[in-house]
Amino acid sequence: MSSNLYDAHRQWCIRPPDERFQNLDSLQAFTQCLKDASEEKVRGLPDIHLDVTGHLGVALNGSEEPAILTNWSFNQLCTVAGAPAKYLRTLPPETVIECLRYSLSKRETQAKLLFRNSTKDRVVSAFTGPKYGRIWDADVVASLKNAVEGTGWRVPPARNNGSSENAGLYASDRDMFAFFVNDENPIEVGNAKLGRGFFCWNSETGSCTFGLTTFLYNYVCGNHIVWGAEQVQELKIVHRSKAIDRFRSDSLPALNRFVENRMATEAITRGVDQAARLKVGNDLEKVTEWFKEKPFTGSEIIAGW
């Protein structure tokens, strides 16, 4: 049964212009720059020192250069400390620090911090558990580039969403998302011709899992809704200690198989064609009996009949 997919559409709707990229080269340059400026450190929670910045923000301090907490990493810090971030934002910075210091001092555990250096500031981009398995956005984009370069895969065209014409490739300091299709050699099923497509996403700061969704599709409109999607398959990797191993052993082979493997396309065509020609009964009563143990409603069975 076909469905419509809205993942790329939501990205098309909400991403600001500075998170939209024209091609994989510019997306790779951006994500690689973030990776090169990043540094991971594991610290004990009681050893984390907080201070007030000159702009009345909250920063990590101690034996090294102060690092400003972003909104995202502040939320993560509050979660680790068991403190309500929304409420703390209503308090003076000095009070916030005292509350967090007290909470952190009572927790004999560790945290993995992601620091980033820029020409302006040193920031804490992520504040996660010590076993967080970071998959770098730059590595995901590099893998995408290796998979689709020189093939018929492309980002589908999109309308200007009011802020930018660039769509389908997105990244920020928190996450990335890519949308590709290939309709050069459509899969013919009866009178329909189905293209192939996939979404790929990741976050190196803990805002989402790594994910890969592959599908066949009938049509992609200008605001990146995928219409008539079939054979939708999804792979997700939670950022735990073995995440990078699973990324290499599971997701990359799955992506390459989907991008390159014509045998898979032929198998799908044969399977759908066989299903279309399958005769399950000569009348509605026999057809209904055949579908009795299958996940279809009475109205769906009648519509198909």
Disulfide bonds with the S-S distance in Angstrom:
none
